[in-house]
Amino acid sequence: MTPRFRALLVVSALLITPALTASSLPAQPARWAEQAERVTIIRDQWGIAHVYGTSDADAVFGMVYAQAEDDFARVEMNYINAMGRLAEVEGEREIWRDLRMKLFIDTLELKKQYAASPVAMQALMTGWADGLNYFLHTHPQVKPRLLTKFEPWMALSFSEGSIGGDIESVNLRGLEQFYGPRSGGATGASSREEPDAAASPFGQEPGGSNGFAVAPQNTVNGRALLMINPHTSFYFRPEIHMASEEGLDAYGAVTWGQFFIYQGFNSRLGWMHTSGGGDVIDEYLETVTPKGKGFTYRYGTGTRPVVAKTIRLPYKTATGMAVRVVTAYFTHHGPIIRAQDGAWVAVRMMNNPLEAIQQSYGRTKARNFDEFKQVMTLRTNSSNNTVYADADGVIAYFHGNFIPKRNPAIDFTKPVDGSDPATEWQGLHTLDEMILLKNPANGWLMNTNNWPFTAAGANSPKIGDWPVYMSAQRTDNARGVHAVRVLENRKDFTLEGLIGAAYDSYLPAMEQLIPPVISAYGALPAGDSLKAKLAVQVRTLQNWDYRFGVASVAMTLANAYGEDVSQAAAGAARAANLPVFDYVQTQAPAAMVLGALARASDRLTRDFGSWQMPWGDVNRFQRLSGAIDAGFNDSKPSLPVAFASANWGSLAAYGQTGVRTTKKYYGNRGNSFVAAVEFGPRVRAKSVLAGGVNADPDSPYFFNQGERYATGNFKDVNFYRADVEQHATRTYHPGK
């Protein structure tokens, strides 16, 4: 049997093999140790784990074991959160976050899905649980916060690798306001919800990612190129390599605790996910009436009973554990998540964890576009677009993957009438009914979490040809504008040239933000107090080329001004139904833009003694500990960073979320794992990771990529085993 045919059989088995029974072997240390002997882990000079197993299940066993070695705390926390058990370790303030998860994640249902899953998938989930349990068995010094034993079905609770899955779109305040009074009076501690977007200080680094694919016709070597550039919170994903004798050989970024490469490549093809895609979540206004001890809701010409479900929410207290009991409500559309205008709001979204994890794993073993597309027909990658390239020279772009069919006459961007059958989903769009670009004539593709209508320049899909709900994004963004500029009209791409394009220093948003303040300054009368106060600032911005750099004083000033003017304009922009930058460019009063510049320079002077600060002295990269919520300290060592916020169109995104407690700016979101890949007879790749793969500050791999990351200096990826062995620093079996 050829390796390629064997690989196809394994992928097919994941999709169609009949289920085993629910029974499984007892998870005993002797069996774990036996499996560990079939796994070899080689750590290269960067500390990256290259995991080789006899079977795919062996590779999964070793791969998750290696993750636990590097950062068990993040592995465990992802599953604590996914199963709605965060309050058990964090306290009562997290009970509404737990409720949100438990409205969708039912452990009894997950156990049933595991028992009914295909043989090959059961083997992978069992290998996953055994690998984590063997790690805990061989590392008694590691004390889990909650999860002392992992069961195979638990893998289904976190089957999608995005930084914020669909469930997290449900607002916690709405849940608390609806269910708090219904669960025993006082609502207790408030949830730790992120601020509403309308109230957030502008300048918070947005989530998202960039994906570029370049066809052979636009490259020097005649080989397809792929840029993998997720923008996540730092340390959300490490890089890892997993391979088996059953055809698995994938390298890339893995979300802590999962057993599939989320964004990466194998020897034949690569894939990059960007957040967005089609509109995949709908809200329904349900007209609810009390009836007996329960409720009914109107549907069509009749009524249906509201389903009530008791959900227990244990939480940690100062004296031990307590439990809040919530009666949750469901209609056929989904769980009730809040009240609005006298109606109850139900939410409907994809909830198909078994097929989702099959798809997530299956794509890592695809060998060409047809096989990759076949895996994509499972249509469970609900929150992402996918940029693709392969060794056959194919480049492709999938805009979304899970998109329900809807009545195009109804506006689904707002909650719809749940009593009207016309608002029902009408099945799912097939892959060929979605926006799918393959080998466009221009020879490049991109997505930056923007709409799909600039994805391939002049060869992009046309807005009017598609239902509105085919794209959740209604506009382009500054990174999208920037991406087109660096990709179009070039025939000389190399691997290094693609990296250069992805790190291009120009900031397109400043084309909208800077001219209005310069114009407003020029119109000031000679005696105005701002004429003298802002003279040097305006001259600095006039002479700026809109490019970031560690020595640039203009970058520091423009960043502070951009944050201030965008926040100042946010309310008026919403009232005018305009994007903030468009409002500043076309309608912002002179007092608004000049006031923002004055405040920005005053703030910089207050914080640093002068507003004339080089960007690299202000914008820094620091990693002090491996804690999930690690803070920053101006008195501790840090590195200068030239990159800027994605808000301004920086493709190399770098910014901060959360409350800033320091004077200097320390990035914690943006470029994280970044890789560029060239596909040919042999795959060639370069990558860089924020900091390092290990969370222990005493590890040599804690910050060994820090300077490379801060300067965009990519390392060569060790993909082939001979290269891995040449650069090996440690070779071992799990547990040894």
Disulfide bonds with the S-S distance in Angstrom:
none
